[in-house]
């Protein structure tokens, strides 16, 4: 059975899965974001991030851009983007289609606990080793808070590079008419200055491409005037340039390895 187009999915199966009214979703995300911002977690997170600046390199000015985090701006995924992502999971990546994926259908009730980027923010570092450095210390922070977490480095064929860190926090949401504590995944995209510039310029192209990628025409790989060509290969080229800059920085300003947290066993040893 051929897989439906996004438009066919949106008007058919998506409606059956409850994606027919954005109002409940928008209400829940406003409430969840407010609960996140007004709770003490964000204040403690900012304090930890600013506190680790002195452990990075020889200057507190070298880790973040700008050098000090005064606040964190949280973004909420739009309802249209949620339906888009449900299509990619339920259809595009679903090898069992038309049967449900191995983990079950993504529907309007389980999106809050299943999708990992409904509430997200971006943290920008000056150098290429900053995201991994921050990741290690966020694992220590998460353990001290007693919350679930996970993280992964991102590098895509489209030239997107970042480190993604996820906290799981219980926030209130209305599910089937009842207000219940729901485990939301909160996403921190930790990236670099040059990668952040490319993200801002090309995010719309990247999002569009994820829907079309299965049947996309790859002729743009040979068209230097195509937006996809320029954004993709410039992204990879800038990542290479950041690696060269990082190597030069480390030669000029070597940093003690004791300031690095490489894995969970390192995090345990630092905690002790």
Residue pairs with C-beta under 8 A, 6 or more apart in sequence:
1 97
1 98
3 91
3 92
3 97
4 12
4 13
4 91
6 84
6 87
6 211
9 87
9 90
9 91
10 19
10 83
10 87
13 90
13 91
14 20
14 83
14 86
14 87
17 86
17 90
17 105
17 106
17 107
17 108
18 107
18 108
18 109
19 82
19 83
19 86
19 107
19 108
22 79
24 108
24 174
25 79
25 82
25 108
25 111
26 79
27 174
28 112
28 173
28 174
29 76
29 77
29 118
29 119
30 76
31 171
31 172
31 173
32 112
32 118
32 119
32 171
32 172
32 173
32 182
32 184
33 74
33 76
33 119
35 171
35 172
36 42
36 74
36 119
36 169
36 171
36 186
37 74
41 145
41 167
41 169
42 72
44 141
44 145
45 72
45 141
46 69
46 70
46 71
46 72
48 137
48 138
48 141
49 64
49 69
49 123
49 134
49 137
50 68
50 69
52 63
52 133
52 134
52 137
53 60
53 61
53 62
53 63
53 64
53 67
53 68
54 60
55 137
55 259
56 62
56 63
56 130
56 133
56 255
56 259
57 63
57 253
57 255
58 253
58 255
60 67
61 67
62 126
62 127
63 125
63 126
63 130
63 133
63 134
64 123
64 124
64 125
64 126
64 130
65 124
65 125
65 126
65 193
69 123
72 121
72 123
73 121
74 119
74 120
74 121
75 119
75 120
75 121
76 118
76 119
77 85
77 115
77 117
77 118
77 119
77 120
81 207
82 111
82 115
82 118
84 207
84 210
84 211
85 106
85 115
86 106
86 107
86 111
87 211
88 210
88 211
89 101
89 106
90 97
90 100
90 101
90 105
90 106
91 97
92 211
92 214
93 101
94 100
94 101
95 101
96 102
103 114
104 110
106 114
106 115
109 175
109 176
111 118
112 118
112 173
112 175
112 182
112 183
112 184
113 182
113 183
113 184
113 185
115 185
116 166
116 185
116 187
117 185
117 187
118 184
118 185
119 184
119 186
119 187
120 186
120 187
120 188
120 189
121 187
121 188
121 189
122 188
122 189
122 190
122 191
122 196
122 199
123 134
123 188
123 189
123 190
123 191
124 191
124 192
124 193
124 196
125 131
125 133
125 134
125 190
125 191
125 192
125 193
126 192
126 193
127 192
127 242
127 245
127 246
127 249
128 192
128 239
128 242
128 243
128 245
128 246
129 246
129 250
130 190
130 192
131 153
131 162
131 163
131 190
131 191
131 192
132 153
132 163
132 260
132 262
133 259
133 260
133 261
134 163
134 165
134 190
135 151
135 163
135 165
135 190
135 261
136 260
136 261
136 262
136 263
136 266
136 267
137 261
138 149
138 151
138 165
138 188
139 149
139 151
139 261
139 264
139 267
140 261
140 267
140 270
140 271
142 148
142 149
142 167
143 267
143 268
143 271
144 271
147 167
147 168
147 169
148 167
148 168
148 183
149 165
149 166
149 167
149 168
150 165
150 166
151 163
151 164
151 165
151 166
152 163
152 164
153 162
153 163
153 164
154 160
154 161
154 162
154 163
154 164
155 161
155 239
157 232
158 202
158 206
158 209
158 231
158 232
158 235
159 198
159 202
159 231
159 232
159 233
159 234
159 235
159 236
159 239
160 195
160 198
160 199
160 206
160 235
161 191
161 192
161 195
161 235
161 239
162 189
162 190
162 191
162 195
162 199
163 189
163 190
163 191
164 187
164 188
164 189
164 190
165 187
165 188
165 190
166 185
166 186
166 187
166 188
167 185
167 186
167 188
168 183
168 184
168 185
168 186
169 183
169 184
169 186
170 181
170 182
170 183
170 184
171 181
171 182
171 184
172 179
172 180
172 181
172 182
173 179
173 180
173 182
173 184
174 180
175 182
191 199
192 242
194 238
194 239
194 241
194 242
195 235
195 238
195 239
195 242
198 231
198 234
198 235
198 238
201 231
202 227
202 231
202 235
205 227
205 228
205 231
206 231
209 216
209 228
220 226
220 228
220 229
221 229
222 229
223 229
224 230
260 266
261 267
261 270
